[in-house]
Amino acid sequence: MPASTAEPAEIAPTPTAHARRTPDAPAIIMGEGGVVTYRELDDRSARFATYLRTRGLTVGDHIAILVDNSPAFLEVAWAAQRSGLYYTAINRHLRTSEVQYILDDSGAAALITTASMSDVIDGLDSAAIRIRVSTDGTLPGFDDYDSILAAHTPLPLAESVEGREMLYSSGTTGRPKGVRKPLPGSPFGDPASAPALIARGIAARGITAGSVYLSPAPLYHGSPLVFCMSAQRLGATVVVMERFDPLRCLELIERHRVTYAQFVPTMFVRMLKLTDDERARHDLSSLKEVTHGAAPCPVSVKHRMIEWMGPIIHEYYSGTEDVGATQISSAEWLTHPGSVGRPMQECHIVGEDGEELPPGEVGVVYFAGGRPFEYHNDPEKTAGVTHPKGWRTLGDMGYLDEDGYLYLTDRQALMIISGGVNIYPQETENVLIGHPAVLDVAVIGVPDEDMGEAVKAVVQLVDPDTASGALAAELLDYCRRALAAYKCPRSVDFVRDLPRDPNGKLYKRHIREQYWEGRDTTRTRLVQG
């Protein structure tokens, strides 16, 4: 294990550094109450790191975190981060079989969870999990988290080494895959390590020890988790919402004088569905920047957000794999509406023949550069996202304009092919979400004997009781006024809820399964020519 005999003279910011400088500064404020200071975050994470070490875990071993948004979540993540471990945060909404798959695939030696997950935990085969911890001490066969902390002393900084997250893809189109990146293998706080460099990038956005960062999303997702931990490396206060509620979000921004916040487009939509009075009664003047990503934002939604909050909306596009990224300011976006920004790395748009396409033509988005990674236990998938020239893709379709700005059309796997014509559902969804009656929408391809696939809109209404044939016809007409006829749904189904992850990821495979059950799921497609 890499270790030094003395603490480094200069280290990148860490909770340990801030625990010494500003021990009573809040590191975590929970939306529903509760504060953890930097002294407490550093002490508790270091004690749990000692526990993991005494239980035999060494650099490169793996733990799994299946916990609600809570202080314990971040404390455990920091314990793994400072112990040289891989840590996987598991989506709390997964079924037992899906959690089992991730535990087995990752080879996790430890599972940290909570009583709220008992329905999932009870059905697991956890024979391979030799360390079991409950953060609230109410699960039979699990050690109590607080008792563990009381029984152990903090792991010395000189024995700490940087770990790394290994997060799984959302599984919106198939089995999730673990994104495994090389461990830094350097002392905790090494300024050259990837986690420190990521924090430095966030610092460039203006986040410092005086900042207050709001995280309204589930911590099991990559961006919220990495952003929160990076903000804590910088000494910022992180306000964590237990669950997103649009009105509660505005209350927290006002109460804690939040300076930076990160959202996904579905959160924008829900905030914009509040009444004018509900939005106007809250003072949001402390906000310096609002960041969003995770999915393309409908143009109409983003225009309204900029009108409401001002030109402080910053967008980025990237992925857990870190193969490339883009970013765009409000000012840039207003001159390039719909773009996700200029690529920060070399970007290539590639056609079906593997050749690069000129500006304006849609193809698969590839990046050159980025950080190394592999899909855990799946060398075939790792190779499948790599172009012969070494470029790599996140699987998104899009195009570059003449100014070099990237526009995303949809996920490659979600493209609809109807009568040999490529249709990108995101474009149609972006139109329908602008209708005042629509709260959420998924556009999918469904079986069609003549065309191979037909376009269908599955709609969640603001008021489910207003569903009717007349409203369906109104939505179809609304879409036809904005888009070419072939892009518009041929039918509309209303549902009370869409299977969307709290961080905005839509599980289209769950929707599609209902329409394709009993059919060849590979979908015989009609190809042009």
Buried (B, 14 or more C-beta within 10 A) or exposed (E): EBBBEEBBEEBBBBBBBBBEEBEEBBBBBBBEEEEBBBBBBBBBBBBBBBBBBEBEBEBEBBBBBBBBBBBBBBBBBBBBBBBBBBBBBBBBBBEBEBBBBBBEBBBBBBBBBBBBBBEBBEEBEBEEBEBBBBBBBEBEEBBBBEEBBEEBEBBEBEBBBBBBBBBBBBBBBEEBBBBBBEBBBBBBBBBEBBBBBBBBEBBEBEBEBEBBBBBBBBBBBBBBBBBBBBBBBBBBBBBBBBEBBBBBBBBBBBEBBBBBBBBBBBBBBBBBBBEEEEBEEBEBEEBBBBBBBBBBBBBBBBBBBBEBBEEBBBBBBBBBBBBBBBBBBBEBBBEBEBBBBBBBEEBBBBEEEEEBBEEEEBBBBBBBBBEEBBBBBBEEBBEEBBBEEEBBBBBBBBBBEEEBBBBBBBBBEBBBBBBEBEBBBBBBBBBBBBBEBBBBBBBBBBBBEEBBBBBBBBBBBEEEEEBEEEBBEBBBEBBBEBBEEEBBBBEBBBBEEBBBBBBBBBBBBEBBEEBBEEEEEEBEBBEEE
